[in-house]
Amino acid sequence: MANAFYADHAGPLLLTLDPERIGADIRWEPVPGHADPFPHIYGPIPVAAVLRAVPLDRDPAGRFTC
């Protein structure tokens, strides 16, 4: 989904989160034009919930890779 929604952003990260450590409400909601729902977090994400952060690189066509 990064290519669909963040193609214009520089330097995004792919975060792996532990949902048990988030503490805020997580809702799986539909995304127009996509078959699968996407998790939306309604509240802050504590640093302790981040298990991994991976920079997203771009291929020669400008699409994100990881």
VMD Tcl script that builds the backbone (N, CA, C; Angstrom):
set m [mol new atoms 198]
animate dup $m
set s [atomselect $m all]
$s set {name element resname resid chain x y z} {
  {N N MET 1 A 0.810 -1.198 0.000}
  {CA C MET 1 A 0.000 0.000 0.000}
  {C C MET 1 A 0.856 1.266 0.000}
  {N N ALA 2 A 2.135 1.127 0.333}
  {CA C ALA 2 A 2.998 2.307 0.364}
  {C C ALA 2 A 3.024 3.000 -0.988}
  {N N ASN 3 A 3.101 2.230 -2.071}
  {CA C ASN 3 A 3.119 2.834 -3.399}
  {C C ASN 3 A 1.806 3.532 -3.716}
  {N N ALA 4 A 0.702 3.023 -3.199}
  {CA C ALA 4 A -0.607 3.623 -3.479}
  {C C ALA 4 A -0.821 4.932 -2.724}
  {N N PHE 5 A -0.302 5.029 -1.509}
  {CA C PHE 5 A -0.636 6.176 -0.673}
  {C C PHE 5 A 0.532 7.087 -0.317}
  {N N TYR 6 A 1.766 6.615 -0.450}
  {CA C TYR 6 A 2.905 7.407 -0.006}
  {C C TYR 6 A 3.971 7.591 -1.081}
  {N N ALA 7 A 3.613 7.449 -2.319}
  {CA C ALA 7 A 4.587 7.566 -3.413}
  {C C ALA 7 A 5.265 8.932 -3.438}
  {N N ASP 8 A 4.587 9.966 -2.978}
  {CA C ASP 8 A 5.147 11.322 -3.003}
  {C C ASP 8 A 5.993 11.651 -1.777}
  {N N HIS 9 A 6.051 10.757 -0.807}
  {CA C HIS 9 A 6.779 11.024 0.428}
  {C C HIS 9 A 8.207 10.499 0.331}
  {N N ALA 10 A 9.118 11.237 0.904}
  {CA C ALA 10 A 10.515 10.814 0.919}
  {C C ALA 10 A 10.828 10.115 2.235}
  {N N GLY 11 A 11.578 9.042 2.155}
  {CA C GLY 11 A 12.124 8.396 3.336}
  {C C GLY 11 A 11.159 7.700 4.271}
  {N N PRO 12 A 10.074 7.074 3.794}
  {CA C PRO 12 A 9.185 6.405 4.747}
  {C C PRO 12 A 9.818 5.137 5.311}
  {N N LEU 13 A 9.276 4.699 6.436}
  {CA C LEU 13 A 9.716 3.479 7.085}
  {C C LEU 13 A 8.580 2.466 7.115}
  {N N LEU 14 A 8.942 1.210 7.028}
  {CA C LEU 14 A 7.998 0.123 7.238}
  {C C LEU 14 A 8.170 -0.299 8.688}
  {N N LEU 15 A 7.111 -0.180 9.493}
  {CA C LEU 15 A 7.187 -0.538 10.903}
  {C C LEU 15 A 6.487 -1.866 11.145}
  {N N THR 16 A 7.116 -2.714 11.932}
  {CA C THR 16 A 6.474 -3.923 12.429}
  {C C THR 16 A 6.053 -3.609 13.857}
  {N N LEU 17 A 4.749 -3.712 14.117}
  {CA C LEU 17 A 4.210 -3.338 15.424}
  {C C LEU 17 A 3.671 -4.552 16.158}
  {N N ASP 18 A 3.771 -4.526 17.475}
  {CA C ASP 18 A 3.149 -5.534 18.321}
  {C C ASP 18 A 1.802 -4.972 18.752}
  {N N PRO 19 A 0.693 -5.517 18.229}
  {CA C PRO 19 A -0.622 -4.958 18.557}
  {C C PRO 19 A -0.949 -5.029 20.041}
  {N N GLU 20 A -0.347 -5.960 20.755}
  {CA C GLU 20 A -0.591 -6.060 22.200}
  {C C GLU 20 A 0.020 -4.895 22.968}
  {N N ARG 21 A 0.996 -4.232 22.376}
  {CA C ARG 21 A 1.677 -3.109 23.047}
  {C C ARG 21 A 1.145 -1.740 22.611}
  {N N ILE 22 A 0.246 -1.702 21.654}
  {CA C ILE 22 A -0.222 -0.413 21.140}
  {C C ILE 22 A -1.107 0.299 22.150}
  {N N GLY 23 A -2.075 -0.392 22.699}
  {CA C GLY 23 A -2.923 0.216 23.728}
  {C C GLY 23 A -4.075 1.031 23.179}
  {N N ALA 24 A -3.957 1.556 21.981}
  {CA C ALA 24 A -5.028 2.337 21.357}
  {C C ALA 24 A -5.950 1.403 20.579}
  {N N ASP 25 A -7.099 1.910 20.205}
  {CA C ASP 25 A -8.072 1.147 19.429}
  {C C ASP 25 A -7.532 0.902 18.022}
  {N N ILE 26 A -7.562 -0.362 17.579}
  {CA C ILE 26 A -7.153 -0.730 16.220}
  {C C ILE 26 A -8.396 -1.216 15.492}
  {N N ARG 27 A -8.712 -0.573 14.371}
  {CA C ARG 27 A -9.886 -0.945 13.575}
  {C C ARG 27 A -9.447 -1.315 12.169}
  {N N TRP 28 A -9.891 -2.489 11.714}
  {CA C TRP 28 A -9.634 -2.927 10.337}
  {C C TRP 28 A -10.751 -2.373 9.476}
  {N N GLU 29 A -10.413 -1.406 8.637}
  {CA C GLU 29 A -11.418 -0.680 7.866}
  {C C GLU 29 A -11.182 -0.836 6.362}
  {N N PRO 30 A -12.259 -0.758 5.582}
  {CA C PRO 30 A -12.102 -0.867 4.128}
  {C C PRO 30 A -11.320 0.319 3.564}
  {N N VAL 31 A -10.618 0.047 2.489}
  {CA C VAL 31 A -9.877 1.072 1.758}
  {C C VAL 31 A -10.454 1.098 0.350}
  {N N PRO 32 A -10.977 2.231 -0.086}
  {CA C PRO 32 A -11.547 2.289 -1.437}
  {C C PRO 32 A -10.548 1.823 -2.494}
  {N N GLY 33 A -11.003 0.930 -3.345}
  {CA C GLY 33 A -10.166 0.432 -4.431}
  {C C GLY 33 A -9.284 -0.747 -4.059}
  {N N HIS 34 A -9.361 -1.221 -2.807}
  {CA C HIS 34 A -8.550 -2.355 -2.364}
  {C C HIS 34 A -9.457 -3.402 -1.741}
  {N N ALA 35 A -9.147 -4.667 -1.983}
  {CA C ALA 35 A -9.996 -5.756 -1.495}
  {C C ALA 35 A -9.847 -5.979 0.005}
  {N N ASP 36 A -8.644 -5.804 0.529}
  {CA C ASP 36 A -8.398 -6.107 1.938}
  {C C ASP 36 A -8.547 -4.867 2.810}
  {N N PRO 37 A -9.079 -5.033 4.015}
  {CA C PRO 37 A -9.142 -3.898 4.936}
  {C C PRO 37 A -7.744 -3.549 5.440}
  {N N PHE 38 A -7.608 -2.366 5.986}
  {CA C PHE 38 A -6.324 -1.866 6.465}
  {C C PHE 38 A -6.479 -1.476 7.927}
  {N N PRO 39 A -5.481 -1.782 8.765}
  {CA C PRO 39 A -5.609 -1.406 10.175}
  {C C PRO 39 A -5.364 0.090 10.379}
  {N N HIS 40 A -6.298 0.723 11.031}
  {CA C HIS 40 A -6.143 2.127 11.423}
  {C C HIS 40 A -6.041 2.167 12.942}
  {N N ILE 41 A -5.074 2.894 13.442}
  {CA C ILE 41 A -4.832 2.987 14.880}
  {C C ILE 41 A -5.329 4.346 15.342}
  {N N TYR 42 A -6.251 4.324 16.286}
  {CA C TYR 42 A -6.868 5.548 16.796}
  {C C TYR 42 A -6.247 5.922 18.133}
  {N N GLY 43 A -5.088 6.498 18.055}
  {CA C GLY 43 A -4.362 6.927 19.241}
  {C C GLY 43 A -2.872 6.866 18.972}
  {N N PRO 44 A -2.097 7.240 19.967}
  {CA C PRO 44 A -0.640 7.228 19.779}
  {C C PRO 44 A -0.092 5.812 19.711}
  {N N ILE 45 A 1.019 5.673 19.012}
  {CA C ILE 45 A 1.734 4.400 18.954}
  {C C ILE 45 A 2.963 4.545 19.852}
  {N N PRO 46 A 2.994 3.822 20.967}
  {CA C PRO 46 A 4.165 3.935 21.845}
  {C C PRO 46 A 5.401 3.319 21.190}
  {N N VAL 47 A 6.542 3.881 21.459}
  {CA C VAL 47 A 7.791 3.372 20.899}
  {C C VAL 47 A 7.971 1.895 21.259}
  {N N ALA 48 A 7.531 1.489 22.424}
  {CA C ALA 48 A 7.668 0.096 22.866}
  {C C ALA 48 A 6.900 -0.872 21.970}
  {N N ALA 49 A 5.930 -0.385 21.195}
  {CA C ALA 49 A 5.152 -1.244 20.296}
  {C C ALA 49 A 5.887 -1.513 18.988}
  {N N VAL 50 A 6.932 -0.742 18.688}
  {CA C VAL 50 A 7.681 -0.903 17.439}
  {C C VAL 50 A 8.710 -2.020 17.628}
  {N N LEU 51 A 8.522 -3.103 16.889}
  {CA C LEU 51 A 9.445 -4.231 16.965}
  {C C LEU 51 A 10.583 -4.099 15.961}
  {N N ARG 52 A 10.303 -3.426 14.836}
  {CA C ARG 52 A 11.300 -3.299 13.765}
  {C C ARG 52 A 10.949 -2.103 12.893}
  {N N ALA 53 A 11.954 -1.398 12.418}
  {CA C ALA 53 A 11.776 -0.299 11.470}
  {C C ALA 53 A 12.726 -0.520 10.304}
  {N N VAL 54 A 12.158 -0.576 9.092}
  {CA C VAL 54 A 12.948 -0.842 7.895}
  {C C VAL 54 A 12.743 0.306 6.907}
  {N N PRO 55 A 13.820 0.977 6.483}
  {CA C PRO 55 A 13.658 2.023 5.473}
  {C C PRO 55 A 13.158 1.414 4.164}
  {N N LEU 56 A 12.280 2.120 3.498}
  {CA C LEU 56 A 11.789 1.672 2.192}
  {C C LEU 56 A 12.613 2.348 1.101}
  {N N ASP 57 A 13.284 1.535 0.325}
  {CA C ASP 57 A 14.064 2.033 -0.809}
  {C C ASP 57 A 13.165 2.063 -2.038}
  {N N ARG 58 A 13.643 2.712 -3.078}
  {CA C ARG 58 A 12.889 2.785 -4.332}
  {C C ARG 58 A 13.668 2.088 -5.446}
  {N N ASP 59 A 12.906 1.449 -6.335}
  {CA C ASP 59 A 13.534 0.846 -7.513}
  {C C ASP 59 A 13.729 1.928 -8.570}
  {N N PRO 60 A 14.354 1.618 -9.708}
  {CA C PRO 60 A 14.579 2.646 -10.744}
  {C C PRO 60 A 13.303 3.313 -11.254}
  {N N ALA 61 A 12.155 2.632 -11.132}
  {CA C ALA 61 A 10.886 3.215 -11.563}
  {C C ALA 61 A 10.258 4.103 -10.494}
  {N N GLY 62 A 10.883 4.164 -9.300}
  {CA C GLY 62 A 10.365 5.001 -8.224}
  {C C GLY 62 A 9.411 4.307 -7.288}
  {N N ARG 63 A 9.172 3.004 -7.483}
  {CA C ARG 63 A 8.279 2.253 -6.594}
  {C C ARG 63 A 9.064 1.751 -5.387}
  {N N PHE 64 A 8.385 1.684 -4.247}
  {CA C PHE 64 A 9.041 1.237 -3.022}
  {C C PHE 64 A 9.397 -0.246 -3.079}
  {N N THR 65 A 10.542 -0.572 -2.483}
  {CA C THR 65 A 10.975 -1.951 -2.289}
  {C C THR 65 A 11.381 -2.078 -0.830}
  {N N CYS 66 A 11.440 -3.283 -0.333}
  {CA C CYS 66 A 11.944 -3.475 1.041}
  {C C CYS 66 A 12.638 -4.807 1.153}
}
mol reanalyze $m
mol bondsrecalc $m
mol representation Tube
mol addrep $m
